[in-house]
């Protein structure tokens, strides 16, 4: 399945990369980048700043031009950007060629981390322009890793080509979805068909007019003694009878039209048995394989959002047209301190992400569980703090629609729930740390025994 375009060459431009990637960060990772990765990064930097950022105003204007079309037509600017990105070879960068040789790009997770950060600077559509946006990225990885050939030909190919969009249906209403074993959507086999009944919500992408397929996880064997073998995953064409998109959910008033995060009811939905992914009872295995990389991708993009927010804060603080108490904001100590703290927060968070990405490269997502959990919690909180300071520096403008800051804050706040709330990751991380306690006790006892021997050898009585 060959879908990758021919990659035209573009000379690696060190000065361009350092203009947008913090020089200290780049000095830390440059040696780990292949020549191809450096060329691709140069292209991504140019594309984000020369194509995506200037198009943001047009993107919103095309959505708002006719409110009746907000959920029916996607802004035309996107398709033009996608064609440009694909022509330049900056396409499907998230898929590793090592793991997916037929469709992947020869990049490591560490290399992709820096590129994904760049897309976070234009969080509305830059990722999609490169065909690297959620939930499609995770769904493509599922189909590439677990799908059979027919499923790949039918759904993976058009997704890789950017011809369609998709939705991932896991979270459910009326239950605690932070524990995926609680999922109640019923999946059962009837003859040569699978019948699905369930009530989902916060289903990203389900409102998009280009969404042609849902990947749904539900319960197929509720009485199985292994609670992690009760779930299965099925492919549901979006136009299947019984699929009802009830409404878009709002986040602080944002509905993210025309993609949305929707409430969806599946009522007696019937699909062929061939739409089962991997096999019965493999749902939990599939989502674990999907969510690991997805979590780190969110962290990468969040850093780009934080960098963009800090840049907005810097330009606002030095705007000579807006003087408060006889000084520009940059002459007020609290603002200067906030700028400094934002830089510290971003750099600390980025190191966690790069460490997690590198760990995935040398092991896999499961081997990097601890690092992914730390990144998922720390990075989003750090980015939120940076955006909040930028909002404060802008005054009332910072919470209005006249800057991207309010939308940034809303999106980042949502990520504290997406792919598992902070509390779940903290619980997991704490348990991983507690596993060290047994060895720590052994070491402590060994030290104490040696200490007693030393004291005795020197004729000194312990004061303890």
Secondary structure, DSSP 8 states (H G I E B T S, - for coil): -------------HHHHHHHS-HHHHHHHGGGS-HHHHHHHHHHHHHIIIIIGGGHHHHHHHHHS-GGGTTT---HHHHHHHHHHHHHT--STTSBTTT-TTT-BS--HHHHHHHHHHHGGGTTTHHHHTT--TTHHHHHHHHHHH--HHHIIIIIHHHHTTS-EEEEE--BTTS-TTSGGG---EEEEETTEEEEEEEEEEEETTT-TTEEEEEEEEES-TT-SSGGGSEEEEEEETTSTTEEEEEE--BTTB--TTT-EEEEEEEEEEEEGGGB-SSTT-HHHHHHHHHHHHHHHHHHHHHHHHHHHHHHHHHHHT-TT--BTTB-GGGSHHHHHHHHHHHHHHHHHHHHHHHHHHHHHHS-TTTTHHHHHHHHHHHHHHHHHHHHHHHHHHGGGGGSTTSSHHHHHHHHHHHTTTTS-HHHHHHHHHHHHHTTHHHHHHHHHHHHHHHHHHHHHTT-----
